[in-house]
């Protein structure tokens, strides 16, 4: 089922998510809904808080449009090693129509649980590394815009408010 994606400045996006203690059929259903929602959006990642569920679950698929999908479901993901630096443009399904360069680690190692409750390890670089870091940030109530300098954040807020005001005008 496709879920509604919360958008900035919804306060639910700033809440910290709780660890998943037991993986149930409801957990698996949530992960399926998240994947369907992410693919429909379309995006390369989605965290449970983005659909208003405060559990530490993310889905990611960085395969290209013409490639076979490679869905990653990570429950209670944790970065256990990080190195290098990347400075890449990011966008977010919860912050539509805005992107900015964000400084992240270039390579990371993530430990998580899969849908069977087994511990899995992901070694990620490039886009996958950025996607993991971006989605794990969501689990902690952090948006990519929170990584911007105060000046860039101020510019973002003005532009975003202007876009919201224009949308309200169109809907009248």
OpenMM code with the backbone's topology and positions (N, CA, C; nanometers):
from openmm import Vec3, app, unit

residues = "UNK UNK UNK UNK UNK UNK UNK UNK UNK UNK UNK UNK UNK UNK UNK UNK UNK UNK UNK UNK UNK UNK UNK UNK UNK UNK UNK UNK UNK UNK UNK UNK UNK UNK UNK UNK UNK UNK UNK UNK UNK UNK UNK UNK UNK UNK UNK UNK UNK UNK UNK UNK UNK UNK UNK UNK UNK UNK UNK UNK UNK UNK UNK UNK UNK UNK UNK UNK UNK UNK UNK UNK UNK UNK UNK UNK UNK UNK UNK UNK UNK UNK UNK UNK UNK UNK UNK UNK UNK UNK UNK UNK UNK UNK UNK UNK UNK UNK UNK UNK UNK UNK UNK UNK UNK UNK UNK UNK UNK UNK UNK UNK UNK UNK UNK UNK UNK UNK UNK UNK UNK UNK UNK UNK UNK UNK UNK UNK UNK UNK UNK UNK UNK UNK UNK UNK UNK UNK UNK UNK UNK UNK UNK UNK UNK UNK UNK UNK UNK UNK UNK UNK UNK UNK UNK UNK UNK UNK UNK UNK UNK UNK UNK UNK UNK UNK UNK UNK UNK UNK UNK UNK".split()
positions = [
    Vec3(0.0837, -0.1172, 0.0000),
    Vec3(0.0000, 0.0000, 0.0000),
    Vec3(0.0893, 0.1250, 0.0000),
    Vec3(0.0576, 0.2172, -0.0859),
    Vec3(0.1334, 0.3417, -0.0911),
    Vec3(0.0873, 0.4314, 0.0234),
    Vec3(0.1833, 0.4781, 0.0997),
    Vec3(0.1555, 0.5643, 0.2152),
    Vec3(0.1839, 0.7098, 0.1793),
    Vec3(0.1267, 0.7992, 0.2584),
    Vec3(0.1521, 0.9423, 0.2418),
    Vec3(0.2881, 0.9765, 0.3020),
    Vec3(0.3682, 1.0487, 0.2253),
    Vec3(0.5001, 1.0916, 0.2735),
    Vec3(0.4853, 1.2281, 0.3395),
    Vec3(0.5279, 1.2364, 0.4643),
    Vec3(0.5226, 1.3638, 0.5372),
    Vec3(0.6241, 1.4600, 0.4766),
    Vec3(0.5905, 1.5878, 0.4752),
    Vec3(0.6828, 1.6864, 0.4204),
    Vec3(0.7147, 1.7941, 0.5236),
    Vec3(0.8339, 1.8510, 0.5055),
    Vec3(0.8814, 1.9609, 0.5878),
    Vec3(0.7789, 2.0725, 0.5826),
    Vec3(0.7426, 2.1366, 0.6919),
    Vec3(0.8013, 2.1325, 0.8256),
    Vec3(0.7251, 2.0448, 0.9263),
    Vec3(0.6639, 1.9354, 0.8826),
    Vec3(0.5878, 1.8487, 0.9732),
    Vec3(0.6745, 1.8105, 1.0942),
    Vec3(0.6263, 1.8379, 1.2161),
    Vec3(0.7063, 1.8091, 1.3367),
    Vec3(0.7346, 1.6604, 1.3579),
    Vec3(0.6576, 1.5736, 1.2967),
    Vec3(0.6820, 1.4289, 1.3093),
    Vec3(0.8186, 1.3914, 1.2519),
    Vec3(0.8655, 1.4688, 1.1552),
    Vec3(0.9949, 1.4393, 1.0922),
    Vec3(1.1123, 1.4651, 1.1867),
    Vec3(1.0898, 1.5388, 1.2933),
    Vec3(1.1982, 1.5734, 1.3866),
    Vec3(1.2057, 1.4771, 1.5064),
    Vec3(1.1152, 1.3799, 1.5119),
    Vec3(1.1135, 1.2859, 1.6241),
    Vec3(1.2120, 1.1721, 1.6014),
    Vec3(1.2738, 1.1290, 1.7112),
    Vec3(1.3678, 1.0167, 1.7072),
    Vec3(1.2878, 0.8856, 1.7086),
    Vec3(1.3292, 0.7905, 1.6265),
    Vec3(1.2593, 0.6623, 1.6162),
    Vec3(1.3118, 0.5611, 1.7165),
    Vec3(1.2250, 0.4695, 1.7534),
    Vec3(1.2594, 0.3659, 1.8509),
    Vec3(1.3073, 0.2393, 1.7803),
    Vec3(1.3984, 0.1665, 1.8433),
    Vec3(1.4443, 0.0408, 1.7832),
    Vec3(1.3291, -0.0590, 1.7701),
    Vec3(1.3384, -0.1448, 1.6696),
    Vec3(1.2437, -0.2539, 1.6526),
    Vec3(1.2922, -0.3665, 1.7425),
    Vec3(1.2071, -0.4124, 1.8325),
    Vec3(1.2485, -0.5174, 1.9267),
    Vec3(1.2088, -0.6566, 1.8794),
    Vec3(1.0983, -0.6660, 1.8058),
    Vec3(1.0518, -0.7937, 1.7528),
    Vec3(1.0079, -0.7712, 1.6082),
    Vec3(1.0553, -0.8565, 1.5188),
    Vec3(1.0150, -0.8458, 1.3785),
    Vec3(0.8947, -0.9370, 1.3568),
    Vec3(0.7843, -0.8748, 1.3193),
    Vec3(0.6574, -0.9462, 1.3031),
    Vec3(0.6084, -0.9328, 1.1588),
    Vec3(0.4937, -0.9923, 1.1323),
    Vec3(0.4323, -0.9760, 1.0005),
    Vec3(0.3966, -0.8290, 0.9763),
    Vec3(0.3625, -0.7566, 1.0829),
    Vec3(0.3336, -0.6128, 1.0676),
    Vec3(0.4601, -0.5374, 1.0257),
    Vec3(0.5750, -0.5777, 1.0781),
    Vec3(0.7031, -0.5168, 1.0396),
    Vec3(0.7282, -0.5408, 0.8915),
    Vec3(0.7061, -0.6631, 0.8468),
    Vec3(0.7277, -0.6982, 0.7060),
    Vec3(0.6300, -0.6224, 0.6161),
    Vec3(0.5060, -0.6085, 0.6608),
    Vec3(0.4061, -0.5331, 0.5840),
    Vec3(0.4470, -0.3854, 0.5738),
    Vec3(0.4958, -0.3301, 0.6841),
    Vec3(0.5429, -0.1918, 0.6835),
    Vec3(0.6575, -0.1749, 0.5829),
    Vec3(0.7530, -0.2679, 0.5834),
    Vec3(0.8665, -0.2607, 0.4908),
    Vec3(0.8181, -0.2688, 0.3455),
    Vec3(0.7206, -0.3556, 0.3183),
    Vec3(0.6639, -0.3645, 0.1824),
    Vec3(0.5977, -0.2326, 0.1428),
    Vec3(0.5189, -0.1754, 0.2345),
    Vec3(0.4531, -0.0469, 0.2080),
    Vec3(0.5568, 0.0630, 0.1833),
    Vec3(0.6633, 0.0626, 0.2625),
    Vec3(0.7682, 0.1635, 0.2457),
    Vec3(0.8331, 0.1508, 0.1085),
    Vec3(0.8645, 0.0272, 0.0681),
    Vec3(0.9276, 0.0067, -0.0624),
    Vec3(0.8337, 0.0525, -0.1740),
    Vec3(0.7077, 0.0143, -0.1654),
    Vec3(0.6101, 0.0542, -0.2670),
    Vec3(0.5981, 0.2067, -0.2729),
    Vec3(0.5963, 0.2705, -0.1580),
    Vec3(0.5868, 0.4170, -0.1507),
    Vec3(0.7112, 0.4821, -0.2103),
    Vec3(0.8285, 0.4290, -0.1775),
    Vec3(0.9547, 0.4828, -0.2292),
    Vec3(0.9597, 0.4715, -0.3815),
    Vec3(0.9253, 0.3537, -0.4345),
    Vec3(0.9304, 0.3338, -0.5792),
    Vec3(0.8276, 0.4229, -0.6502),
    Vec3(0.7118, 0.4421, -0.5887),
    Vec3(0.6071, 0.5241, -0.6494),
    Vec3(0.6441, 0.6719, -0.6524),
    Vec3(0.7221, 0.7176, -0.5550),
    Vec3(0.7496, 0.8611, -0.5374),
    Vec3(0.8122, 0.9313, -0.6586),
    Vec3(0.9110, 0.8892, -0.7282),
    Vec3(1.0091, 0.7850, -0.6998),
    Vec3(1.1272, 0.8415, -0.6219),
    Vec3(1.1888, 0.7544, -0.5416),
    Vec3(1.3067, 0.7937, -0.4652),
    Vec3(1.4030, 0.6779, -0.4562),
    Vec3(1.5183, 0.7015, -0.3922),
    Vec3(1.6173, 0.5949, -0.3739),
    Vec3(1.6213, 0.5465, -0.2293),
    Vec3(1.5461, 0.6103, -0.1412),
    Vec3(1.5426, 0.5685, -0.0020),
    Vec3(1.4219, 0.6257, 0.0684),
    Vec3(1.3825, 0.5580, 0.1756),
    Vec3(1.2711, 0.6055, 0.2585),
    Vec3(1.2908, 0.5492, 0.3987),
    Vec3(1.2681, 0.6338, 0.4968),
    Vec3(1.2756, 0.5922, 0.6369),
    Vec3(1.1344, 0.5923, 0.6945),
    Vec3(1.1087, 0.5014, 0.7877),
    Vec3(0.9747, 0.4886, 0.8452),
    Vec3(0.9180, 0.6208, 0.8977),
    Vec3(0.9984, 0.7081, 0.9624),
    Vec3(0.9409, 0.8338, 1.0111),
    Vec3(0.8832, 0.9214, 0.8998),
    Vec3(0.9299, 0.9025, 0.7776),
    Vec3(0.8783, 0.9832, 0.6666),
    Vec3(0.7333, 0.9495, 0.6339),
    Vec3(0.6851, 0.8349, 0.6829),
    Vec3(0.5435, 0.8013, 0.6666),
    Vec3(0.4743, 0.7986, 0.8033),
    Vec3(0.5377, 0.8638, 0.9012),
    Vec3(0.4757, 0.8807, 1.0321),
    Vec3(0.4882, 0.7624, 1.1266),
    Vec3(0.5780, 0.6695, 1.0972),
    Vec3(0.5993, 0.5524, 1.1839),
    Vec3(0.7370, 0.5682, 1.2469),
    Vec3(0.7418, 0.5753, 1.3784),
    Vec3(0.8682, 0.6037, 1.4468),
    Vec3(0.9383, 0.4765, 1.4933),
    Vec3(0.9712, 0.3940, 1.3922),
    Vec3(1.0495, 0.2728, 1.4122),
    Vec3(1.1752, 0.2834, 1.3267),
    Vec3(1.2813, 0.2192, 1.3703),
    Vec3(1.4110, 0.2299, 1.3016),
    Vec3(1.4170, 0.1302, 1.1850),
    Vec3(1.3471, 0.1674, 1.0775),
    Vec3(1.3429, 0.0862, 0.9554),
    Vec3(1.3666, 0.1785, 0.8358),
    Vec3(1.4546, 0.1346, 0.7452),
    Vec3(1.4768, 0.2091, 0.6212),
    Vec3(1.4719, 0.1131, 0.5032),
    Vec3(1.4373, 0.1681, 0.3875),
    Vec3(1.4466, 0.0937, 0.2621),
    Vec3(1.5278, 0.1792, 0.1655),
    Vec3(1.6104, 0.1126, 0.0862),
    Vec3(1.6977, 0.1818, -0.0091),
    Vec3(1.7060, 0.0980, -0.1360),
    Vec3(1.7077, 0.1662, -0.2502),
    Vec3(1.7383, 0.1012, -0.3770),
    Vec3(1.8041, 0.2054, -0.4669),
    Vec3(1.9340, 0.1929, -0.4851),
    Vec3(2.0082, 0.2898, -0.5669),
    Vec3(2.0346, 0.2378, -0.7083),
    Vec3(1.9705, 0.1250, -0.7456),
    Vec3(1.9878, 0.0761, -0.8824),
    Vec3(1.9268, 0.1776, -0.9785),
    Vec3(1.9818, 0.1852, -1.0949),
    Vec3(1.9335, 0.2803, -1.1950),
    Vec3(1.7988, 0.2390, -1.2521),
    Vec3(1.7385, 0.3323, -1.3254),
    Vec3(1.6063, 0.3101, -1.3827),
    Vec3(1.6016, 0.1881, -1.4742),
    Vec3(1.7097, 0.1626, -1.5471),
    Vec3(1.7122, 0.0522, -1.6427),
    Vec3(1.7793, -0.0729, -1.5864),
    Vec3(1.8014, -0.0754, -1.4551),
    Vec3(1.8662, -0.1899, -1.3913),
    Vec3(1.7638, -0.2700, -1.3109),
    Vec3(1.8003, -0.3921, -1.2761),
    Vec3(1.7160, -0.4746, -1.1910),
    Vec3(1.7120, -0.4125, -1.0511),
    Vec3(1.5918, -0.3952, -0.9937),
    Vec3(1.5840, -0.3376, -0.8588),
    Vec3(1.6636, -0.4204, -0.7575),
    Vec3(1.7286, -0.3497, -0.6654),
    Vec3(1.8056, -0.4152, -0.5593),
    Vec3(1.7640, -0.3536, -0.4260),
    Vec3(1.6494, -0.3957, -0.3771),
    Vec3(1.5930, -0.3393, -0.2548),
    Vec3(1.6716, -0.3847, -0.1319),
    Vec3(1.7064, -0.2871, -0.0491),
    Vec3(1.7685, -0.3138, 0.0807),
    Vec3(1.6677, -0.2728, 0.1867),
    Vec3(1.6386, -0.3636, 0.2785),
    Vec3(1.5579, -0.3318, 0.3956),
    Vec3(1.6515, -0.3464, 0.5145),
    Vec3(1.6656, -0.2389, 0.5915),
    Vec3(1.7557, -0.2417, 0.7076),
    Vec3(1.6771, -0.2014, 0.8318),
    Vec3(1.6772, -0.2906, 0.9289),
    Vec3(1.6073, -0.2679, 1.0552),
    Vec3(1.7120, -0.2388, 1.1619),
    Vec3(1.6904, -0.1333, 1.2378),
    Vec3(1.7856, -0.0878, 1.3398),
    Vec3(1.9265, -0.0669, 1.2818),
    Vec3(1.9366, 0.0005, 1.1670),
    Vec3(2.0686, 0.0193, 1.1059),
    Vec3(2.1590, 0.1072, 1.1916),
    Vec3(2.2863, 0.0724, 1.1906),
    Vec3(2.3846, 0.1471, 1.2694),
    Vec3(2.5149, 0.1535, 1.1904),
    Vec3(2.5686, 0.2727, 1.1772),
    Vec3(2.6972, 0.2895, 1.1102),
    Vec3(2.8058, 0.2504, 1.2098),
    Vec3(2.8851, 0.1489, 1.1741),
    Vec3(2.9890, 0.0997, 1.2647),
    Vec3(3.1295, 0.1414, 1.2211),
    Vec3(3.1400, 0.1918, 1.0995),
    Vec3(3.2686, 0.2418, 1.0506),
    Vec3(3.2415, 0.3438, 0.9418),
    Vec3(3.3173, 0.4509, 0.9423),
    Vec3(3.3022, 0.5550, 0.8393),
    Vec3(3.4390, 0.6133, 0.8084),
    Vec3(3.4607, 0.6452, 0.6802),
    Vec3(3.5873, 0.7064, 0.6411),
    Vec3(3.5684, 0.7888, 0.5149),
    Vec3(3.6625, 0.8759, 0.4913),
    Vec3(3.6600, 0.9588, 0.3719),
    Vec3(3.5524, 1.0656, 0.3780),
    Vec3(3.5515, 1.1459, 0.2745),
    Vec3(3.4556, 1.2555, 0.2704),
    Vec3(3.3950, 1.2652, 0.1314),
    Vec3(3.2656, 1.2880, 0.1282),
    Vec3(3.1941, 1.3112, 0.0029),
    Vec3(3.1144, 1.4398, 0.0192),
    Vec3(3.1015, 1.5143, -0.0871),
    Vec3(3.0250, 1.6391, -0.0859),
    Vec3(2.9383, 1.6358, -0.2108),
    Vec3(2.8175, 1.5838, -0.1945),
    Vec3(2.7303, 1.5580, -0.3087),
    Vec3(2.5949, 1.6256, -0.2904),
    Vec3(2.5278, 1.6456, -0.4032),
    Vec3(2.3941, 1.7035, -0.4013),
    Vec3(2.2944, 1.5980, -0.3531),
    Vec3(2.2079, 1.6402, -0.2603),
    Vec3(2.1046, 1.5520, -0.2080),
    Vec3(1.9693, 1.6190, -0.2204),
    Vec3(1.8698, 1.5343, -0.2330),
    Vec3(1.7315, 1.5773, -0.2266),
    Vec3(1.6606, 1.4847, -0.1301),
    Vec3(1.5320, 1.5083, -0.1087),
    Vec3(1.4594, 1.4285, -0.0109),
    Vec3(1.3116, 1.4276, -0.0460),
    Vec3(1.2494, 1.3114, -0.0343),
    Vec3(1.1058, 1.3016, -0.0610),
    Vec3(1.0250, 1.3861, 0.0372),
    Vec3(1.0801, 1.4135, 0.1545),
    Vec3(1.0110, 1.4952, 0.2544),
    Vec3(1.0402, 1.6442, 0.2395),
    Vec3(1.1308, 1.6782, 0.1493),
    Vec3(1.1624, 1.8190, 0.1212),
    Vec3(1.1581, 1.8337, -0.0318),
    Vec3(1.0368, 1.8253, -0.0891),
    Vec3(1.0264, 1.8228, -0.2344),
    Vec3(1.0776, 1.9501, -0.3017),
    Vec3(1.1293, 1.9308, -0.4205),
    Vec3(1.1732, 2.0407, -0.5073),
    Vec3(1.2879, 2.1230, -0.4513),
    Vec3(1.3683, 2.0623, -0.3641),
    Vec3(1.4847, 2.1327, -0.3118),
    Vec3(1.5988, 2.0336, -0.3006),
    Vec3(1.7175, 2.0770, -0.3385),
    Vec3(1.8368, 1.9940, -0.3218),
    Vec3(1.9521, 2.0851, -0.2816),
    Vec3(2.0528, 2.0246, -0.2211),
    Vec3(2.1702, 2.1006, -0.1785),
    Vec3(2.2864, 2.0049, -0.1601),
    Vec3(2.4070, 2.0581, -0.1688),
    Vec3(2.5258, 1.9780, -0.1432),
    Vec3(2.5411, 1.9568, 0.0061),
    Vec3(2.5678, 1.8312, 0.0428),
    Vec3(2.5818, 1.7930, 0.1838),
    Vec3(2.7111, 1.7147, 0.1994),
    Vec3(2.7822, 1.7412, 0.3079),
    Vec3(2.9067, 1.6703, 0.3373),
    Vec3(2.8730, 1.5426, 0.4157),
    Vec3(2.9205, 1.4305, 0.3639),
    Vec3(2.8974, 1.2993, 0.4258),
    Vec3(3.0275, 1.2199, 0.4232),
    Vec3(3.0237, 1.1024, 0.4849),
    Vec3(3.1360, 1.0089, 0.4741),
    Vec3(3.1305, 0.9430, 0.3365),
    Vec3(3.2460, 0.9179, 0.2767),
    Vec3(3.2512, 0.8565, 0.1442),
    Vec3(3.2247, 0.7060, 0.1493),
    Vec3(3.2724, 0.6413, 0.2552),
    Vec3(3.2566, 0.4976, 0.2692),
    Vec3(3.2126, 0.4657, 0.4110),
    Vec3(3.1168, 0.3744, 0.4218),
    Vec3(3.0688, 0.3354, 0.5545),
    Vec3(3.0443, 0.1841, 0.5592),
    Vec3(3.0365, 0.1344, 0.6810),
    Vec3(2.9928, -0.0024, 0.7068),
    Vec3(2.8720, 0.0088, 0.7989),
    Vec3(2.7641, -0.0581, 0.7597),
    Vec3(2.6391, -0.0529, 0.8363),
    Vec3(2.6024, -0.1931, 0.8807),
    Vec3(2.5685, -0.2061, 1.0074),
    Vec3(2.5134, -0.3316, 1.0593),
    Vec3(2.3651, -0.3085, 1.0834),
    Vec3(2.2844, -0.4091, 1.0515),
    Vec3(2.1397, -0.3982, 1.0674),
    Vec3(2.0819, -0.5386, 1.0766),
    Vec3(1.9523, -0.5448, 1.0923),
    Vec3(1.8800, -0.6716, 1.0852),
    Vec3(1.8029, -0.6742, 0.9542),
    Vec3(1.7874, -0.7940, 0.8972),
    Vec3(1.7011, -0.8077, 0.7808),
    Vec3(1.5609, -0.8484, 0.8271),
    Vec3(1.4709, -0.8743, 0.7345),
    Vec3(1.3323, -0.9055, 0.7709),
    Vec3(1.3168, -1.0401, 0.8403),
    Vec3(1.4220, -1.1207, 0.8371),
    Vec3(1.4194, -1.2491, 0.9088),
    Vec3(1.4816, -1.2359, 1.0482),
    Vec3(1.5280, -1.1167, 1.0833),
    Vec3(1.5887, -1.0942, 1.2130),
    Vec3(1.7360, -1.1289, 1.2186),
    Vec3(1.7956, -1.1565, 1.1030),
    Vec3(1.9371, -1.1911, 1.0973),
    Vec3(2.0201, -1.0644, 1.0847),
    Vec3(2.1376, -1.0642, 1.1510),
    Vec3(2.2262, -0.9482, 1.1377),
    Vec3(2.2934, -0.9515, 1.0014),
    Vec3(2.2910, -0.8367, 0.9356),
    Vec3(2.3542, -0.8231, 0.8047),
    Vec3(2.4498, -0.7044, 0.8091),
    Vec3(2.5515, -0.7091, 0.7231),
    Vec3(2.6496, -0.6015, 0.7145),
    Vec3(2.6524, -0.5503, 0.5717),
    Vec3(2.6487, -0.4190, 0.5583),
    Vec3(2.6571, -0.3553, 0.4266),
    Vec3(2.7827, -0.2704, 0.4224),
    Vec3(2.8630, -0.2891, 0.3200),
    Vec3(2.9772, -0.2014, 0.2940),
    Vec3(2.9331, -0.1109, 0.1801),
    Vec3(2.9312, 0.0176, 0.2069),
    Vec3(2.8728, 0.1100, 0.1102),
    Vec3(2.9674, 0.2239, 0.0764),
    Vec3(2.9679, 0.2608, -0.0509),
    Vec3(3.0376, 0.3812, -0.0936),
    Vec3(2.9491, 0.4509, -0.1963),
    Vec3(2.9956, 0.5656, -0.2435),
    Vec3(2.9238, 0.6419, -0.3448),
    Vec3(2.7785, 0.6684, -0.3017),
    Vec3(2.6850, 0.6519, -0.3957),
    Vec3(2.5447, 0.6849, -0.3696),
    Vec3(2.4858, 0.6002, -0.2569),
    Vec3(2.5233, 0.4736, -0.2490),
    Vec3(2.4689, 0.3883, -0.1432),
    Vec3(2.5114, 0.4386, -0.0049),
    Vec3(2.6353, 0.4812, 0.0093),
    Vec3(2.6831, 0.5367, 0.1361),
    Vec3(2.6016, 0.6604, 0.1747),
    Vec3(2.5817, 0.7485, 0.0781),
    Vec3(2.5055, 0.8715, 0.1042),
    Vec3(2.3608, 0.8377, 0.1402),
    Vec3(2.3011, 0.7436, 0.0664),
    Vec3(2.1620, 0.7062, 0.0936),
    Vec3(2.1473, 0.6484, 0.2344),
    Vec3(2.2383, 0.5599, 0.2746),
    Vec3(2.2323, 0.5047, 0.4110),
    Vec3(2.2411, 0.6174, 0.5143),
    Vec3(2.3371, 0.7062, 0.4992),
    Vec3(2.3547, 0.8134, 0.5970),
    Vec3(2.2319, 0.9043, 0.6018),
    Vec3(2.1774, 0.9361, 0.4852),
    Vec3(2.0593, 1.0223, 0.4750),
    Vec3(1.9402, 0.9572, 0.5469),
    Vec3(1.9160, 0.8288, 0.5190),
    Vec3(1.8000, 0.7605, 0.5788),
    Vec3(1.8199, 0.7368, 0.7287),
    Vec3(1.9405, 0.7033, 0.7710),
    Vec3(1.9656, 0.6857, 0.9144),
    Vec3(1.9463, 0.8181, 0.9873),
    Vec3(1.9851, 0.9294, 0.9248),
    Vec3(1.9577, 1.0610, 0.9834),
    Vec3(1.8083, 1.0771, 1.0124),
    Vec3(1.7222, 1.0353, 0.9180),
    Vec3(1.5771, 1.0463, 0.9395),
    Vec3(1.5353, 0.9741, 1.0677),
    Vec3(1.5980, 0.8608, 1.0962),
    Vec3(1.5626, 0.7845, 1.2161),
    Vec3(1.5942, 0.8620, 1.3432),
    Vec3(1.6860, 0.9574, 1.3320),
    Vec3(1.7248, 1.0407, 1.4460),
    Vec3(1.6604, 1.1790, 1.4412),
    Vec3(1.5637, 1.1973, 1.3507),
    Vec3(1.4947, 1.3254, 1.3412),
    Vec3(1.5757, 1.4346, 1.2735),
    Vec3(1.6724, 1.3940, 1.1903),
    Vec3(1.7595, 1.4900, 1.1220),
    Vec3(1.7274, 1.4888, 0.9725),
    Vec3(1.7067, 1.6060, 0.9156),
    Vec3(1.6848, 1.6203, 0.7719),
    Vec3(1.8137, 1.6678, 0.7064),
    Vec3(1.8281, 1.6435, 0.5777),
    Vec3(1.9517, 1.6846, 0.5105),
    Vec3(1.9716, 1.8349, 0.5190),
    Vec3(1.8640, 1.9111, 0.5278),
    Vec3(1.8773, 2.0570, 0.5381),
    Vec3(1.9390, 2.0984, 0.6718),
    Vec3(1.9339, 2.0091, 0.7708),
    Vec3(1.9966, 2.0383, 0.9003),
    Vec3(2.1496, 2.0396, 0.8898),
    Vec3(2.2028, 1.9836, 0.7816),
    Vec3(2.3477, 1.9823, 0.7596),
    Vec3(2.3974, 2.1083, 0.6886),
    Vec3(2.3052, 2.1943, 0.6470),
    Vec3(2.3441, 2.3144, 0.5725),
    Vec3(2.3975, 2.4220, 0.6659),
    Vec3(2.4791, 2.5109, 0.6112),
    Vec3(2.5285, 2.6253, 0.6881),
    Vec3(2.4097, 2.7145, 0.7238),
    Vec3(2.4219, 2.7961, 0.8274),
    Vec3(2.3109, 2.8858, 0.8642),
    Vec3(2.2646, 2.9732, 0.7468),
    Vec3(2.3580, 3.0205, 0.6663),
    Vec3(2.3217, 3.1042, 0.5518),
    Vec3(2.2378, 3.0250, 0.4517),
    Vec3(2.2840, 2.9056, 0.4150),
    Vec3(2.2111, 2.8242, 0.3180),
    Vec3(2.0768, 2.7781, 0.3735),
    Vec3(2.0728, 2.7505, 0.5038),
    Vec3(1.9465, 2.7106, 0.5664),
    Vec3(1.8462, 2.8264, 0.5612),
    Vec3(1.8942, 2.9487, 0.5819),
    Vec3(1.8076, 3.0660, 0.5740),
    Vec3(1.7533, 3.0859, 0.4333),
    Vec3(1.8384, 3.0674, 0.3338),
    Vec3(1.7949, 3.0779, 0.1942),
    Vec3(1.6901, 2.9709, 0.1648),
    Vec3(1.7168, 2.8487, 0.2111),
    Vec3(1.6209, 2.7395, 0.1911),
    Vec3(1.4858, 2.7754, 0.2517),
    Vec3(1.4839, 2.8197, 0.3763),
    Vec3(1.3564, 2.8497, 0.4433),
    Vec3(1.2763, 2.9561, 0.3684),
    Vec3(1.3442, 3.0599, 0.3194),
    Vec3(1.2742, 3.1649, 0.2434),
    Vec3(1.2156, 3.1084, 0.1143),
    Vec3(1.2963, 3.0331, 0.0399),
    Vec3(1.2477, 2.9742, -0.0849),
    Vec3(1.1327, 2.8782, -0.0600),
    Vec3(1.1477, 2.7962, 0.0423),
    Vec3(1.0463, 2.6952, 0.0719),
    Vec3(0.9154, 2.7615, 0.1147),
    Vec3(0.9250, 2.8635, 0.1976),
    Vec3(0.8044, 2.9344, 0.2411),
    Vec3(0.7360, 3.0008, 0.1221),
    Vec3(0.8157, 3.0575, 0.0333),
    Vec3(0.7597, 3.1200, -0.0875),
    Vec3(0.6856, 3.0150, -0.1705),
    Vec3(0.7444, 2.8974, -0.1870),
    Vec3(0.6805, 2.7898, -0.2641),
    Vec3(0.5514, 2.7436, -0.1973),
    Vec3(0.5521, 2.7335, -0.0635),
    Vec3(0.4295, 2.6956, 0.0089),
    Vec3(0.3212, 2.8008, -0.0099),
    Vec3(0.3591, 2.9286, -0.0008),
    Vec3(0.2632, 3.0383, -0.0186),
    Vec3(0.2040, 3.0361, -0.1588),
    Vec3(0.2890, 3.0116, -0.2594),
    Vec3(0.2416, 3.0053, -0.3980),
    Vec3(0.1455, 2.8884, -0.4174),
    Vec3(0.1751, 2.7754, -0.3548),
    Vec3(0.0875, 2.6580, -0.3663),
    Vec3(-0.0482, 2.6875, -0.3033),
    Vec3(-0.0487, 2.7568, -0.1895),
    Vec3(-0.1760, 2.7920, -0.1242),
    Vec3(-0.2580, 2.8840, -0.2133),
    Vec3(-0.1917, 2.9786, -0.2777),
    Vec3(-0.2602, 3.0712, -0.3689),
    Vec3(-0.3256, 2.9954, -0.4842),
    Vec3(-0.2561, 2.8968, -0.5382),
    Vec3(-0.3104, 2.8187, -0.6497),
    Vec3(-0.4294, 2.7360, -0.6085),
    Vec3(-0.4341, 2.6955, -0.4818),
    Vec3(-0.5420, 2.6090, -0.4334),
    Vec3(-0.6648, 2.6864, -0.3870),
    Vec3(-0.6599, 2.8184, -0.3949),
    Vec3(-0.7756, 2.8974, -0.3521),
    Vec3(-0.8799, 2.9028, -0.4575),
] * unit.nanometer
topology = app.Topology()
chain = topology.addChain("A")
for resn in residues:
    res = topology.addResidue(resn, chain)
    for name in ("N", "CA", "C"):
        topology.addAtom(name, app.Element.getBySymbol(name[0]), res)
